[in-house]
Structure formats: structure tokens, C-alpha cells
């Protein structure tokens, strides 16, 4: 169940870390953070590509999907293996080494990923 929640939102509830995070305001800023880097956290490694694709692995299954930037939010449609996890728009913030996604346009669950 926890793995499903973590992948379903592309995030899961995580203890807040002491980072000076800054909200990512636009698509070009977001792409500059993730291009050529892997987003990693326990059991999850993802690549968010500038062409709007998402690919990676989560808890032993392929993760695939698409994303776009809409009104200041990262909006994605995601699959974990054959399971459709749906569409969600997320607020993004970062500090250079960490990127944080908060589901439901900044009102939902939070997760931090390390940028490798």
C-alpha cells in the first residue's frame, strides 16, 4: 500500500527536512533542475525528460508517464507497471540537491527526491 501511495502521487508523505527550498515558478526553471539528472528516493528512481516523458523504476516496476507545466504546477499522468495512477498537478520547490513535490497543487502530500 505505501509503495502505491508513493508512486501514485509521484510523492509520499515524508518527514520535513531542513532545506531552504524555493518554489519553482516556470517550466524552463524546472527543466534546468531535472534535465540529465535522476530523481531518487527509497525504492524509486525517475527521469523527468524535457520532451514531456517520465521514465524510471519504482519498487521493482517500470514507471512511465507524461508531464506538462500548467499555471505554475508540474502536472503528470503516471503508470506504475500496468497500474494507472492518474493525473495530478503538483507544486515544486528545490534547493539544488533536493527537489520537493507537493501534490494537489500544493495542498497534498509532500516528498523530497535527491537530484543525482
N, C-alpha and C positions, 0 to 999 in steps of 0.2 A: 504494500500500500504506500509506504513512504517513497519508494522509488517512483511510483506512478505520479504522486503529487509533485515530486521534484522535477520530473520531466514535463509533466502536464502544464506547468506554468513557465517552464524553462527556468524555474526558480523554485525554491522551497524555503520555508521559514528557517532562518539561520540566526544564531546569536549575533547581535550587532557588534561590529568590530570598530575599533577606534581609528577610523580613517577620516581624513579631511576630504570628503567626496564633494565633487562639483557636478551639478546637473549638466548632462549633455543636451545641448539645445537644438542641434540640427544634424541632418544626415551626414554631411561632409565631416563633421567633428566625430561622429560615431564611427564612420568608415576608417578614419585615420587611427582610431584606437584599436580596431579589431582586424584590420587588413594584415594578412600574413601572420596572425597570431592565433593561438588556441585558447579558448575559454575553458578553464579546468576547475573542477571541484571533485570531491569524493565520488567515484564511480562514473563521472561524466567528463567527456572531452568533446568540445564542439568547435567548429569553424563556421563563422558567420561571414559569408563571402560578399564582396561589393556588388555582385550581379544579382543579389536578392535570394540566394540559396543558403540553406543551413544544412550542414552535414556533420556527422560525428558518431560517437558511441555513448550509450548510457546504460549502465547496469547490464552490459553484455549484449545489448541490442543496438541495431543501427538507429540513428536519429536522422531524420530528413525533414525538410520543410522549406518554406519560403518566408521572406520578410520584406517589409517596406517601412518607410518613415512617414508618419502621418501626424501632423499637428503637434510636433514635439515629442512624439512617442514612437518607440520601436514596436511595430505590430507584426506578429508572426502567426503562421499556421503550421502546426507541427505534428509529425508522426513519430512514434516510438515503436520500432518494429512495424507491425501492421496496424497497431492501435492509433486511431486518430485522436489527437489531444486537443484539437480545436484552435480557434483564433483568439488572440489576446493582445491588447496593446499595453506596453509597459514603460514606465518611467525609467530612464537610465542615468546613472551617475558614475563617476570614475575618479581615481586618483593617480592614474598612470600604471600602477601594477595590479590594481583591482578594479573590476567593473561590477556594478550592482544593478540588478533588475528588480523593479517593484511592480508586480502585476496589477491589473485593473486600473490602469492609468495613474499609478502611484498610490492606490488605496488598498492594495492587497499584500500578499506575502512578499518577503524580501529574501534575496540570496546574493551572495558575493561569489564571483568567479575570479580566479587568478588569471592574468593575461600572460601567457608564455610565448 
